Amino acid sequence: MAPPHQLHGTIFYSAGNAWEQGNQIDDLSHSAGVEINTKLVLGYFIPLNLRLGFAHGFDEGGEDKAYLEVGFTF
C-alpha cells in the first residue's frame, strides 16, 4: 500500500465502441481526460482510494464529465 502522503496523476486518451454500433475504425468514439488519485488511511488501519477526474468526449454527442470515486483497497 502506498503511503498516504503520495498523490498521483494520470492523463488518458480512449477510443472504443459498444457492441451494436459497428466494427469499423471510423465508428469508434474518442475521449480524453485527466485525473488525480491518492490512497488514504482512515483510523490508522482502513485503506481508502480516492480518485478525482475530468473527461471530455470529442465526438458528436460527447460530453464533459467530472467524477469522484471513493473505494476500499483489498
N, CA, C, O and CB atoms as a CASP TS submission, in Angstrom:
PFRMAT TS
TARGET T0000
AUTHOR 0000-0000-0000
METHOD Language model
MODEL 1
PARENT N/A
ATOM      1  N   MET     1       0.852  -1.176   0.000  1.00  0.00           N
ATOM      2  CA  MET     1       0.000   0.000   0.000  1.00  0.00           C
ATOM      3  C   MET     1       0.897   1.239   0.000  1.00  0.00           C
ATOM      4  O   MET     1       1.866   1.314   0.755  1.00  0.00           O
ATOM      5  CB  MET     1      -0.969  -0.002   1.230  1.00  0.00           C
ATOM      6  N   ALA     2       0.558   2.218  -0.864  1.00  0.00           N
ATOM      7  CA  ALA     2       1.344   3.449  -0.943  1.00  0.00           C
ATOM      8  C   ALA     2       1.120   4.296   0.306  1.00  0.00           C
ATOM      9  O   ALA     2       0.019   4.307   0.857  1.00  0.00           O
ATOM     10  CB  ALA     2       0.976   4.252  -2.211  1.00  0.00           C
ATOM     11  N   PRO     3       2.148   5.002   0.754  1.00  0.00           N
ATOM     12  CA  PRO     3       1.977   5.900   1.900  1.00  0.00           C
ATOM     13  C   PRO     3       0.886   6.930   1.616  1.00  0.00           C
ATOM     14  O   PRO     3       0.709   7.326   0.464  1.00  0.00           O
ATOM     15  CB  PRO     3       3.306   6.612   2.236  1.00  0.00           C
ATOM     16  N   PRO     4       0.152   7.370   2.632  1.00  0.00           N
ATOM     17  CA  PRO     4      -0.991   8.262   2.417  1.00  0.00           C
ATOM     18  C   PRO     4      -0.613   9.653   1.934  1.00  0.00           C
ATOM     19  O   PRO     4      -1.495  10.414   1.536  1.00  0.00           O
ATOM     20  CB  PRO     4      -1.768   8.385   3.677  1.00  0.00           C
ATOM     21  N   HIS     5       0.664  10.013   1.955  1.00  0.00           N
ATOM     22  CA  HIS     5       1.051  11.353   1.547  1.00  0.00           C
ATOM     23  C   HIS     5       1.399  11.442   0.063  1.00  0.00           C
ATOM     24  O   HIS     5       1.828  12.504  -0.388  1.00  0.00           O
ATOM     25  CB  HIS     5       2.221  11.813   2.369  1.00  0.00           C
ATOM     26  N   GLN     6       1.233  10.379  -0.709  1.00  0.00           N
ATOM     27  CA  GLN     6       1.549  10.395  -2.131  1.00  0.00           C
ATOM     28  C   GLN     6       0.315  10.740  -2.965  1.00  0.00           C
ATOM     29  O   GLN     6      -0.791  10.284  -2.679  1.00  0.00           O
ATOM     30  CB  GLN     6       2.117   9.040  -2.564  1.00  0.00           C
ATOM     31  N   LEU     7       0.526  11.553  -3.997  1.00  0.00           N
ATOM     32  CA  LEU     7      -0.518  11.969  -4.919  1.00  0.00           C
ATOM     33  C   LEU     7      -0.042  11.607  -6.322  1.00  0.00           C
ATOM     34  O   LEU     7       1.096  11.905  -6.684  1.00  0.00           O
ATOM     35  CB  LEU     7      -0.833  13.510  -4.790  1.00  0.00           C
ATOM     36  N   HIS     8      -0.896  10.970  -7.109  1.00  0.00           N
ATOM     37  CA  HIS     8      -0.538  10.524  -8.447  1.00  0.00           C
ATOM     38  C   HIS     8      -1.453  11.183  -9.467  1.00  0.00           C
ATOM     39  O   HIS     8      -2.611  11.474  -9.168  1.00  0.00           O
ATOM     40  CB  HIS     8      -0.619   8.987  -8.556  1.00  0.00           C
ATOM     41  N   GLY     9      -0.943  11.420 -10.664  1.00  0.00           N
ATOM     42  CA  GLY     9      -1.740  11.988 -11.743  1.00  0.00           C
ATOM     43  C   GLY     9      -1.731  11.086 -12.961  1.00  0.00           C
ATOM     44  O   GLY     9      -0.783  10.334 -13.186  1.00  0.00           O
ATOM     45  N   THR    10      -2.798  11.170 -13.748  1.00  0.00           N
ATOM     46  CA  THR    10      -2.923  10.385 -14.963  1.00  0.00           C
ATOM     47  C   THR    10      -3.515  11.257 -16.059  1.00  0.00           C
ATOM     48  O   THR    10      -4.452  12.019 -15.821  1.00  0.00           O
ATOM     49  CB  THR    10      -3.793   9.127 -14.727  1.00  0.00           C
ATOM     50  N   ILE    11      -2.964  11.141 -17.257  1.00  0.00           N
ATOM     51  CA  ILE    11      -3.541  11.738 -18.456  1.00  0.00           C
ATOM     52  C   ILE    11      -3.917  10.567 -19.350  1.00  0.00           C
ATOM     53  O   ILE    11      -3.103   9.664 -19.543  1.00  0.00           O
ATOM     54  CB  ILE    11      -2.536  12.748 -19.178  1.00  0.00           C
ATOM     55  N   PHE    12      -5.145  10.556 -19.909  1.00  0.00           N
ATOM     56  CA  PHE    12      -5.551   9.414 -20.714  1.00  0.00           C
ATOM     57  C   PHE    12      -6.271   9.817 -21.988  1.00  0.00           C
ATOM     58  O   PHE    12      -6.862  10.892 -22.085  1.00  0.00           O
ATOM     59  CB  PHE    12      -6.429   8.510 -19.908  1.00  0.00           C
ATOM     60  N   TYR    13      -6.202   8.924 -22.956  1.00  0.00           N
ATOM     61  CA  TYR    13      -6.933   9.028 -24.222  1.00  0.00           C
ATOM     62  C   TYR    13      -7.571   7.671 -24.455  1.00  0.00           C
ATOM     63  O   TYR    13      -6.942   6.635 -24.238  1.00  0.00           O
ATOM     64  CB  TYR    13      -5.989   9.450 -25.431  1.00  0.00           C
ATOM     65  N   SER    14      -8.824   7.679 -24.900  1.00  0.00           N
ATOM     66  CA  SER    14      -9.543   6.425 -25.077  1.00  0.00           C
ATOM     67  C   SER    14     -10.272   6.427 -26.409  1.00  0.00           C
ATOM     68  O   SER    14     -10.825   7.448 -26.818  1.00  0.00           O
ATOM     69  CB  SER    14     -10.530   6.193 -23.924  1.00  0.00           C
ATOM     70  N   ALA    15     -10.274   5.293 -27.082  1.00  0.00           N
ATOM     71  CA  ALA    15     -11.061   5.098 -28.303  1.00  0.00           C
ATOM     72  C   ALA    15     -11.708   3.731 -28.191  1.00  0.00           C
ATOM     73  O   ALA    15     -11.023   2.733 -27.969  1.00  0.00           O
ATOM     74  CB  ALA    15     -10.173   5.216 -29.610  1.00  0.00           C
ATOM     75  N   GLY    16     -13.017   3.679 -28.343  1.00  0.00           N
ATOM     76  CA  GLY    16     -13.702   2.408 -28.201  1.00  0.00           C
ATOM     77  C   GLY    16     -15.115   2.481 -28.733  1.00  0.00           C
ATOM     78  O   GLY    16     -15.531   3.503 -29.277  1.00  0.00           O
ATOM     79  N   ASN    17     -15.850   1.399 -28.575  1.00  0.00           N
ATOM     80  CA  ASN    17     -17.190   1.313 -29.116  1.00  0.00           C
ATOM     81  C   ASN    17     -18.004   0.285 -28.348  1.00  0.00           C
ATOM     82  O   ASN    17     -17.456  -0.610 -27.704  1.00  0.00           O
ATOM     83  CB  ASN    17     -17.148   0.963 -30.601  1.00  0.00           C
ATOM     84  N   ALA    18     -19.304   0.426 -28.425  1.00  0.00           N
ATOM     85  CA  ALA    18     -20.218  -0.562 -27.849  1.00  0.00           C
ATOM     86  C   ALA    18     -20.479  -1.651 -28.894  1.00  0.00           C
ATOM     87  O   ALA    18     -20.254  -1.437 -30.086  1.00  0.00           O
ATOM     88  CB  ALA    18     -21.565   0.110 -27.386  1.00  0.00           C
ATOM     89  N   TRP    19     -20.944  -2.796 -28.455  1.00  0.00           N
ATOM     90  CA  TRP    19     -21.127  -3.951 -29.338  1.00  0.00           C
ATOM     91  C   TRP    19     -21.967  -3.666 -30.567  1.00  0.00           C
ATOM     92  O   TRP    19     -21.607  -4.108 -31.659  1.00  0.00           O
ATOM     93  CB  TRP    19     -21.749  -5.062 -28.579  1.00  0.00           C
ATOM     94  N   GLU    20     -23.058  -2.956 -30.438  1.00  0.00           N
ATOM     95  CA  GLU    20     -24.021  -2.837 -31.537  1.00  0.00           C
ATOM     96  C   GLU    20     -23.865  -1.563 -32.359  1.00  0.00           C
ATOM     97  O   GLU    20     -24.785  -1.206 -33.094  1.00  0.00           O
ATOM     98  CB  GLU    20     -25.411  -2.897 -30.991  1.00  0.00           C
ATOM     99  N   GLN    21     -22.745  -0.872 -32.265  1.00  0.00           N
ATOM    100  CA  GLN    21     -22.577   0.374 -33.005  1.00  0.00           C
ATOM    101  C   GLN    21     -21.638   0.238 -34.199  1.00  0.00           C
ATOM    102  O   GLN    21     -21.270   1.260 -34.778  1.00  0.00           O
ATOM    103  CB  GLN    21     -22.063   1.443 -32.086  1.00  0.00           C
ATOM    104  N   GLY    22     -21.246  -0.921 -34.585  1.00  0.00           N
ATOM    105  CA  GLY    22     -20.360  -1.119 -35.730  1.00  0.00           C
ATOM    106  C   GLY    22     -18.989  -1.588 -35.307  1.00  0.00           C
ATOM    107  O   GLY    22     -18.645  -1.592 -34.125  1.00  0.00           O
ATOM    108  N   ASN    23     -18.203  -1.988 -36.311  1.00  0.00           N
ATOM    109  CA  ASN    23     -16.877  -2.502 -36.000  1.00  0.00           C
ATOM    110  C   ASN    23     -15.793  -1.894 -36.899  1.00  0.00           C
ATOM    111  O   ASN    23     -14.717  -2.475 -37.040  1.00  0.00           O
ATOM    112  CB  ASN    23     -16.868  -4.013 -36.131  1.00  0.00           C
ATOM    113  N   GLN    24     -16.057  -0.760 -37.495  1.00  0.00           N
ATOM    114  CA  GLN    24     -15.087  -0.067 -38.328  1.00  0.00           C
ATOM    115  C   GLN    24     -14.333   0.974 -37.505  1.00  0.00           C
ATOM    116  O   GLN    24     -14.845   1.465 -36.499  1.00  0.00           O
ATOM    117  CB  GLN    24     -15.781   0.596 -39.531  1.00  0.00           C
ATOM    118  N   ILE    25     -13.127   1.306 -37.931  1.00  0.00           N
ATOM    119  CA  ILE    25     -12.307   2.275 -37.203  1.00  0.00           C
ATOM    120  C   ILE    25     -13.006   3.636 -37.139  1.00  0.00           C
ATOM    121  O   ILE    25     -12.840   4.366 -36.162  1.00  0.00           O
ATOM    122  CB  ILE    25     -10.922   2.417 -37.870  1.00  0.00           C
ATOM    123  N   ASP    26     -13.780   3.980 -38.159  1.00  0.00           N
ATOM    124  CA  ASP    26     -14.499   5.259 -38.169  1.00  0.00           C
ATOM    125  C   ASP    26     -15.657   5.284 -37.182  1.00  0.00           C
ATOM    126  O   ASP    26     -16.165   6.361 -36.869  1.00  0.00           O
ATOM    127  CB  ASP    26     -15.018   5.551 -39.560  1.00  0.00           C
ATOM    128  N   ASP    27     -16.089   4.126 -36.682  1.00  0.00           N
ATOM    129  CA  ASP    27     -17.205   4.036 -35.742  1.00  0.00           C
ATOM    130  C   ASP    27     -16.780   4.250 -34.291  1.00  0.00           C
ATOM    131  O   ASP    27     -17.637   4.332 -33.411  1.00  0.00           O
ATOM    132  CB  ASP    27     -17.874   2.693 -35.875  1.00  0.00           C
ATOM    133  N   LEU    28     -15.484   4.343 -34.023  1.00  0.00           N
ATOM    134  CA  LEU    28     -15.004   4.476 -32.651  1.00  0.00           C
ATOM    135  C   LEU    28     -15.350   5.844 -32.065  1.00  0.00           C
ATOM    136  O   LEU    28     -15.365   6.852 -32.771  1.00  0.00           O
ATOM    137  CB  LEU    28     -13.496   4.254 -32.599  1.00  0.00           C
ATOM    138  N   SER    29     -15.624   5.857 -30.777  1.00  0.00           N
ATOM    139  CA  SER    29     -15.833   7.099 -30.027  1.00  0.00           C
ATOM    140  C   SER    29     -14.527   7.447 -29.322  1.00  0.00           C
ATOM    141  O   SER    29     -13.827   6.559 -28.834  1.00  0.00           O
ATOM    142  CB  SER    29     -17.018   6.961 -28.996  1.00  0.00           C
ATOM    143  N   HIS    30     -14.196   8.745 -29.267  1.00  0.00           N
ATOM    144  CA  HIS    30     -12.918   9.189 -28.721  1.00  0.00           C
ATOM    145  C   HIS    30     -13.126  10.116 -27.529  1.00  0.00           C
ATOM    146  O   HIS    30     -14.034  10.947 -27.525  1.00  0.00           O
ATOM    147  CB  HIS    30     -12.094   9.896 -29.800  1.00  0.00           C
ATOM    148  N   SER    31     -12.274   9.961 -26.520  1.00  0.00           N
ATOM    149  CA  SER    31     -12.332  10.828 -25.343  1.00  0.00           C
ATOM    150  C   SER    31     -10.932  10.951 -24.748  1.00  0.00           C
ATOM    151  O   SER    31     -10.037  10.159 -25.043  1.00  0.00           O
ATOM    152  CB  SER    31     -13.339  10.273 -24.286  1.00  0.00           C
ATOM    153  N   ALA    32     -10.772  11.960 -23.906  1.00  0.00           N
ATOM    154  CA  ALA    32      -9.504  12.171 -23.206  1.00  0.00           C
ATOM    155  C   ALA    32      -9.815  12.822 -21.870  1.00  0.00           C
ATOM    156  O   ALA    32     -10.894  13.382 -21.676  1.00  0.00           O
ATOM    157  CB  ALA    32      -8.514  13.054 -24.049  1.00  0.00           C
ATOM    158  N   GLY    33      -8.861  12.744 -20.950  1.00  0.00           N
ATOM    159  CA  GLY    33      -9.092  13.353 -19.651  1.00  0.00           C
ATOM    160  C   GLY    33      -7.865  13.326 -18.765  1.00  0.00           C
ATOM    161  O   GLY    33      -6.787  12.878 -19.155  1.00  0.00           O
ATOM    162  N   VAL    34      -8.070  13.819 -17.569  1.00  0.00           N
ATOM    163  CA  VAL    34      -7.026  13.856 -16.549  1.00  0.00           C
ATOM    164  C   VAL    34      -7.633  13.419 -15.227  1.00  0.00           C
ATOM    165  O   VAL    34      -8.833  13.582 -15.006  1.00  0.00           O
ATOM    166  CB  VAL    34      -6.391  15.278 -16.432  1.00  0.00           C
ATOM    167  N   GLU    35      -6.813  12.868 -14.355  1.00  0.00           N
ATOM    168  CA  GLU    35      -7.285  12.524 -13.021  1.00  0.00           C
ATOM    169  C   GLU    35      -6.128  12.545 -12.035  1.00  0.00           C
ATOM    170  O   GLU    35      -4.965  12.383 -12.403  1.00  0.00           O
ATOM    171  CB  GLU    35      -7.964  11.146 -13.022  1.00  0.00           C
ATOM    172  N   ILE    36      -6.479  12.749 -10.784  1.00  0.00           N
ATOM    173  CA  ILE    36      -5.520  12.642  -9.686  1.00  0.00           C
ATOM    174  C   ILE    36      -6.056  11.593  -8.722  1.00  0.00           C
ATOM    175  O   ILE    36      -7.267  11.453  -8.552  1.00  0.00           O
ATOM    176  CB  ILE    36      -5.297  14.030  -8.963  1.00  0.00           C
ATOM    177  N   ASN    37      -5.149  10.863  -8.100  1.00  0.00           N
ATOM    178  CA  ASN    37      -5.595   9.851  -7.136  1.00  0.00           C
ATOM    179  C   ASN    37      -4.572   9.707  -6.026  1.00  0.00           C
ATOM    180  O   ASN    37      -3.389  10.011  -6.178  1.00  0.00           O
ATOM    181  CB  ASN    37      -5.827   8.491  -7.831  1.00  0.00           C
ATOM    182  N   THR    38      -5.082   9.229  -4.907  1.00  0.00           N
ATOM    183  CA  THR    38      -4.245   9.002  -3.738  1.00  0.00           C
ATOM    184  C   THR    38      -4.839   7.875  -2.915  1.00  0.00           C
ATOM    185  O   THR    38      -5.996   7.496  -3.099  1.00  0.00           O
ATOM    186  CB  THR    38      -4.106  10.289  -2.891  1.00  0.00           C
ATOM    187  N   LYS    39      -4.045   7.352  -2.018  1.00  0.00           N
ATOM    188  CA  LYS    39      -4.507   6.347  -1.063  1.00  0.00           C
ATOM    189  C   LYS    39      -4.422   6.963   0.319  1.00  0.00           C
ATOM    190  O   LYS    39      -3.365   7.429   0.742  1.00  0.00           O
ATOM    191  CB  LYS    39      -3.662   5.024  -1.152  1.00  0.00           C
ATOM    192  N   LEU    40      -5.536   6.960   1.012  1.00  0.00           N
ATOM    193  CA  LEU    40      -5.612   7.487   2.371  1.00  0.00           C
ATOM    194  C   LEU    40      -5.761   6.334   3.341  1.00  0.00           C
ATOM    195  O   LEU    40      -6.170   5.239   2.956  1.00  0.00           O
ATOM    196  CB  LEU    40      -6.786   8.484   2.521  1.00  0.00           C
ATOM    197  N   VAL    41      -5.432   6.574   4.590  1.00  0.00           N
ATOM    198  CA  VAL    41      -5.650   5.583   5.642  1.00  0.00           C
ATOM    199  C   VAL    41      -6.524   6.240   6.709  1.00  0.00           C
ATOM    200  O   VAL    41      -6.135   7.229   7.329  1.00  0.00           O
ATOM    201  CB  VAL    41      -4.282   5.064   6.251  1.00  0.00           C
ATOM    202  N   LEU    42      -7.699   5.676   6.906  1.00  0.00           N
ATOM    203  CA  LEU    42      -8.628   6.195   7.908  1.00  0.00           C
ATOM    204  C   LEU    42      -8.459   5.427   9.207  1.00  0.00           C
ATOM    205  O   LEU    42      -8.380   4.198   9.196  1.00  0.00           O
ATOM    206  CB  LEU    42     -10.088   6.104   7.410  1.00  0.00           C
ATOM    207  N   GLY    43      -8.405   6.126  10.305  1.00  0.00           N
ATOM    208  CA  GLY    43      -8.308   5.477  11.609  1.00  0.00           C
ATOM    209  C   GLY    43      -7.097   4.590  11.752  1.00  0.00           C
ATOM    210  O   GLY    43      -7.148   3.611  12.496  1.00  0.00           O
ATOM    211  N   TYR    44      -6.014   4.891  11.074  1.00  0.00           N
ATOM    212  CA  TYR    44      -4.752   4.175  11.150  1.00  0.00           C
ATOM    213  C   TYR    44      -4.756   2.783  10.516  1.00  0.00           C
ATOM    214  O   TYR    44      -3.696   2.163  10.436  1.00  0.00           O
ATOM    215  CB  TYR    44      -4.359   4.056  12.561  1.00  0.00           C
ATOM    216  N   PHE    45      -5.893   2.269  10.064  1.00  0.00           N
ATOM    217  CA  PHE    45      -5.882   0.907   9.521  1.00  0.00           C
ATOM    218  C   PHE    45      -6.891   0.651   8.406  1.00  0.00           C
ATOM    219  O   PHE    45      -6.945  -0.471   7.901  1.00  0.00           O
ATOM    220  CB  PHE    45      -6.133  -0.055  10.618  1.00  0.00           C
ATOM    221  N   ILE    46      -7.688   1.627   7.999  1.00  0.00           N
ATOM    222  CA  ILE    46      -8.669   1.419   6.930  1.00  0.00           C
ATOM    223  C   ILE    46      -8.151   2.109   5.658  1.00  0.00           C
ATOM    224  O   ILE    46      -8.214   3.335   5.557  1.00  0.00           O
ATOM    225  CB  ILE    46     -10.090   1.978   7.341  1.00  0.00           C
ATOM    226  N   PRO    47      -7.638   1.332   4.685  1.00  0.00           N
ATOM    227  CA  PRO    47      -7.128   1.931   3.448  1.00  0.00           C
ATOM    228  C   PRO    47      -8.270   2.372   2.540  1.00  0.00           C
ATOM    229  O   PRO    47      -9.257   1.655   2.378  1.00  0.00           O
ATOM    230  CB  PRO    47      -6.221   0.940   2.706  1.00  0.00           C
ATOM    231  N   LEU    48      -8.129   3.547   1.954  1.00  0.00           N
ATOM    232  CA  LEU    48      -9.173   4.130   1.121  1.00  0.00           C
ATOM    233  C   LEU    48      -8.538   4.744  -0.119  1.00  0.00           C
ATOM    234  O   LEU    48      -7.580   5.509  -0.009  1.00  0.00           O
ATOM    235  CB  LEU    48      -9.986   5.191   1.908  1.00  0.00           C
ATOM    236  N   ASN    49      -9.064   4.417  -1.303  1.00  0.00           N
ATOM    237  CA  ASN    49      -8.602   5.006  -2.558  1.00  0.00           C
ATOM    238  C   ASN    49      -9.506   6.178  -2.921  1.00  0.00           C
ATOM    239  O   ASN    49     -10.729   6.083  -2.814  1.00  0.00           O
ATOM    240  CB  ASN    49      -8.582   3.948  -3.700  1.00  0.00           C
ATOM    241  N   LEU    50      -8.902   7.279  -3.350  1.00  0.00           N
ATOM    242  CA  LEU    50      -9.647   8.473  -3.739  1.00  0.00           C
ATOM    243  C   LEU    50      -9.177   8.891  -5.122  1.00  0.00           C
ATOM    244  O   LEU    50      -7.977   9.047  -5.350  1.00  0.00           O
ATOM    245  CB  LEU    50      -9.456   9.633  -2.704  1.00  0.00           C
ATOM    246  N   ARG    51     -10.126   9.076  -6.060  1.00  0.00           N
ATOM    247  CA  ARG    51      -9.804   9.440  -7.440  1.00  0.00           C
ATOM    248  C   ARG    51     -10.735  10.572  -7.886  1.00  0.00           C
ATOM    249  O   ARG    51     -11.955  10.458  -7.765  1.00  0.00           O
ATOM    250  CB  ARG    51      -9.933   8.202  -8.394  1.00  0.00           C
ATOM    251  N   LEU    52     -10.160  11.662  -8.400  1.00  0.00           N
ATOM    252  CA  LEU    52     -10.906  12.818  -8.889  1.00  0.00           C
ATOM    253  C   LEU    52     -10.459  13.080 -10.316  1.00  0.00           C
ATOM    254  O   LEU    52      -9.262  13.175 -10.585  1.00  0.00           O
ATOM    255  CB  LEU    52     -10.685  14.082  -7.980  1.00  0.00           C
ATOM    256  N   GLY    53     -11.419  13.198 -11.242  1.00  0.00           N
ATOM    257  CA  GLY    53     -11.025  13.356 -12.635  1.00  0.00           C
ATOM    258  C   GLY    53     -12.002  14.151 -13.460  1.00  0.00           C
ATOM    259  O   GLY    53     -13.097  14.503 -13.020  1.00  0.00           O
ATOM    260  N   PHE    54     -11.563  14.425 -14.686  1.00  0.00           N
ATOM    261  CA  PHE    54     -12.375  15.132 -15.678  1.00  0.00           C
ATOM    262  C   PHE    54     -12.116  14.484 -17.033  1.00  0.00           C
ATOM    263  O   PHE    54     -10.965  14.238 -17.393  1.00  0.00           O
ATOM    264  CB  PHE    54     -12.043  16.674 -15.709  1.00  0.00           C
ATOM    265  N   ALA    55     -13.185  14.205 -17.790  1.00  0.00           N
ATOM    266  CA  ALA    55     -13.070  13.599 -19.118  1.00  0.00           C
ATOM    267  C   ALA    55     -13.896  14.389 -20.121  1.00  0.00           C
ATOM    268  O   ALA    55     -14.925  14.970 -19.778  1.00  0.00           O
ATOM    269  CB  ALA    55     -13.524  12.121 -19.090  1.00  0.00           C
ATOM    270  N   HIS    56     -13.429  14.403 -21.373  1.00  0.00           N
ATOM    271  CA  HIS    56     -14.105  15.127 -22.458  1.00  0.00           C
ATOM    272  C   HIS    56     -14.322  14.169 -23.621  1.00  0.00           C
ATOM    273  O   HIS    56     -13.381  13.515 -24.073  1.00  0.00           O
ATOM    274  CB  HIS    56     -13.276  16.377 -22.914  1.00  0.00           C
ATOM    275  N   GLY    57     -15.569  14.083 -24.112  1.00  0.00           N
ATOM    276  CA  GLY    57     -15.889  13.290 -25.296  1.00  0.00           C
ATOM    277  C   GLY    57     -15.762  14.154 -26.536  1.00  0.00           C
ATOM    278  O   GLY    57     -16.371  15.222 -26.601  1.00  0.00           O
ATOM    279  N   PHE    58     -14.988  13.721 -27.524  1.00  0.00           N
ATOM    280  CA  PHE    58     -14.717  14.524 -28.712  1.00  0.00           C
ATOM    281  C   PHE    58     -15.759  14.391 -29.817  1.00  0.00           C
ATOM    282  O   PHE    58     -15.913  15.310 -30.621  1.00  0.00           O
ATOM    283  CB  PHE    58     -13.391  14.156 -29.257  1.00  0.00           C
ATOM    284  N   ASP    59     -16.462  13.297 -29.877  1.00  0.00           N
ATOM    285  CA  ASP    59     -17.375  13.047 -30.984  1.00  0.00           C
ATOM    286  C   ASP    59     -18.720  13.732 -30.779  1.00  0.00           C
ATOM    287  O   ASP    59     -19.003  14.260 -29.704  1.00  0.00           O
ATOM    288  CB  ASP    59     -17.578  11.559 -31.162  1.00  0.00           C
ATOM    289  N   GLU    60     -19.545  13.716 -31.827  1.00  0.00           N
ATOM    290  CA  GLU    60     -20.884  14.294 -31.742  1.00  0.00           C
ATOM    291  C   GLU    60     -21.656  13.626 -30.606  1.00  0.00           C
ATOM    292  O   GLU    60     -21.704  12.399 -30.520  1.00  0.00           O
ATOM    293  CB  GLU    60     -21.642  14.135 -33.088  1.00  0.00           C
ATOM    294  N   GLY    61     -22.247  14.422 -29.751  1.00  0.00           N
ATOM    295  CA  GLY    61     -22.953  13.900 -28.587  1.00  0.00           C
ATOM    296  C   GLY    61     -22.043  13.638 -27.404  1.00  0.00           C
ATOM    297  O   GLY    61     -22.519  13.246 -26.339  1.00  0.00           O
ATOM    298  N   GLY    62     -20.732  13.847 -27.568  1.00  0.00           N
ATOM    299  CA  GLY    62     -19.786  13.654 -26.470  1.00  0.00           C
ATOM    300  C   GLY    62     -20.026  14.687 -25.378  1.00  0.00           C
ATOM    301  O   GLY    62     -20.477  15.798 -25.655  1.00  0.00           O
ATOM    302  N   GLU    63     -19.728  14.325 -24.154  1.00  0.00           N
ATOM    303  CA  GLU    63     -19.986  15.192 -23.004  1.00  0.00           C
ATOM    304  C   GLU    63     -18.709  15.430 -22.211  1.00  0.00           C
ATOM    305  O   GLU    63     -17.736  14.686 -22.330  1.00  0.00           O
ATOM    306  CB  GLU    63     -21.063  14.581 -22.100  1.00  0.00           C
ATOM    307  N   ASP    64     -18.734  16.476 -21.405  1.00  0.00           N
ATOM    308  CA  ASP    64     -17.706  16.716 -20.407  1.00  0.00           C
ATOM    309  C   ASP    64     -18.206  16.139 -19.087  1.00  0.00           C
ATOM    310  O   ASP    64     -19.348  16.384 -18.696  1.00  0.00           O
ATOM    311  CB  ASP    64     -17.373  18.246 -20.278  1.00  0.00           C
ATOM    312  N   LYS    65     -17.376  15.388 -18.411  1.00  0.00           N
ATOM    313  CA  LYS    65     -17.777  14.757 -17.145  1.00  0.00           C
ATOM    314  C   LYS    65     -16.700  14.937 -16.089  1.00  0.00           C
ATOM    315  O   LYS    65     -15.524  14.674 -16.338  1.00  0.00           O
ATOM    316  CB  LYS    65     -18.065  13.261 -17.352  1.00  0.00           C
ATOM    317  N   ALA    66     -17.101  15.382 -14.921  1.00  0.00           N
ATOM    318  CA  ALA    66     -16.235  15.386 -13.745  1.00  0.00           C
ATOM    319  C   ALA    66     -16.688  14.221 -12.868  1.00  0.00           C
ATOM    320  O   ALA    66     -17.883  13.933 -12.795  1.00  0.00           O
ATOM    321  CB  ALA    66     -16.298  16.771 -12.964  1.00  0.00           C
ATOM    322  N   TYR    67     -15.753  13.551 -12.206  1.00  0.00           N
ATOM    323  CA  TYR    67     -16.134  12.407 -11.383  1.00  0.00           C
ATOM    324  C   TYR    67     -15.251  12.297 -10.150  1.00  0.00           C
ATOM    325  O   TYR    67     -14.098  12.728 -10.135  1.00  0.00           O
ATOM    326  CB  TYR    67     -16.058  11.119 -12.197  1.00  0.00           C
ATOM    327  N   LEU    68     -15.830  11.711  -9.129  1.00  0.00           N
ATOM    328  CA  LEU    68     -15.142  11.414  -7.894  1.00  0.00           C
ATOM    329  C   LEU    68     -15.430   9.956  -7.553  1.00  0.00           C
ATOM    330  O   LEU    68     -16.586   9.533  -7.523  1.00  0.00           O
ATOM    331  CB  LEU    68     -15.586  12.378  -6.744  1.00  0.00           C
ATOM    332  N   GLU    69     -14.378   9.198  -7.298  1.00  0.00           N
ATOM    333  CA  GLU    69     -14.532   7.785  -6.966  1.00  0.00           C
ATOM    334  C   GLU    69     -13.841   7.513  -5.638  1.00  0.00           C
ATOM    335  O   GLU    69     -12.685   7.885  -5.440  1.00  0.00           O
ATOM    336  CB  GLU    69     -13.952   6.877  -8.089  1.00  0.00           C
ATOM    337  N   VAL    70     -14.551   6.871  -4.743  1.00  0.00           N
ATOM    338  CA  VAL    70     -14.017   6.510  -3.441  1.00  0.00           C
ATOM    339  C   VAL    70     -14.209   5.000  -3.280  1.00  0.00           C
ATOM    340  O   VAL    70     -15.307   4.488  -3.496  1.00  0.00           O
ATOM    341  CB  VAL    70     -14.722   7.316  -2.278  1.00  0.00           C
ATOM    342  N   GLY    71     -13.158   4.299  -2.908  1.00  0.00           N
ATOM    343  CA  GLY    71     -13.261   2.860  -2.743  1.00  0.00           C
ATOM    344  C   GLY    71     -12.240   2.331  -1.758  1.00  0.00           C
ATOM    345  O   GLY    71     -11.325   3.043  -1.343  1.00  0.00           O
ATOM    346  N   PHE    72     -12.408   1.082  -1.394  1.00  0.00           N
ATOM    347  CA  PHE    72     -11.518   0.432  -0.443  1.00  0.00           C
ATOM    348  C   PHE    72     -10.476  -0.411  -1.162  1.00  0.00           C
ATOM    349  O   PHE    72     -10.754  -0.992  -2.212  1.00  0.00           O
ATOM    350  CB  PHE    72     -12.315  -0.432   0.529  1.00  0.00           C
ATOM    351  N   THR    73      -9.296  -0.477  -0.603  1.00  0.00           N
ATOM    352  CA  THR    73      -8.241  -1.344  -1.102  1.00  0.00           C
ATOM    353  C   THR    73      -8.447  -2.737  -0.499  1.00  0.00           C
ATOM    354  O   THR    73      -8.799  -2.868   0.673  1.00  0.00           O
ATOM    355  CB  THR    73      -6.821  -0.773  -0.751  1.00  0.00           C
ATOM    356  N   PHE    74      -8.229  -3.750  -1.294  1.00  0.00           N
ATOM    357  CA  PHE    74      -8.337  -5.112  -0.765  1.00  0.00           C
ATOM    358  C   PHE    74      -7.172  -5.947  -1.196  1.00  0.00           C
ATOM    359  O   PHE    74      -7.093  -7.124  -0.845  1.00  0.00           O
ATOM    360  CB  PHE    74      -9.628  -5.766  -1.209  1.00  0.00           C
TER
END
